[in-house]
Amino acid sequence: MGGCTLGQVFFCRSGAAAALFMALWGVMNTAMSVIWMTWMSRNVDDAPEAAGSLMVAAIQLSILMRGVFGGLLLDGFSILATFIGSVILAAVALPLIGNGPRLSRS
């Protein structure tokens, strides 16, 4: 998804490229929620309802924070700043999350 965002930044003049990157982003966005729920159901078998509620809360918080910080970047700088900000945020999150082995049950 970060690659699609970078593609939007660098190839934003081409309508076809923008459409392709947005379509790929939409497919990835949909797939990520299914992957996340599957992972949760396999690793939190003792309290799946609580895990699902926690996931919904995390998604809602993410939407809220995206609206706040994206709006500040848009109002203070430009639309390009929102794209660059999302790439920076993804780059910071990647080392924190890694590939998730410490989150899986042993």
C-alpha angles and dihedrals in degrees: 000000000000089000089054090051091050089049089054090052096049101034101034093126093068116077092200092052091047091051092048093049092046091050091049091047091052093050092048092046092053093044093050093060091051091047091048093050091047091051091048094050091052097046103037103047095146097061111015094158092055091046091050091049090050090051092051090049091050091050092048091049090050091052091049094049092045090054094049100044095035090052092049091050092046095047095041100041126356145291088272089060090060091055093046090046091054092050091050091049091050091049090052093046096049097070090043093054101031112173092318104246093139089056095055122088114252 
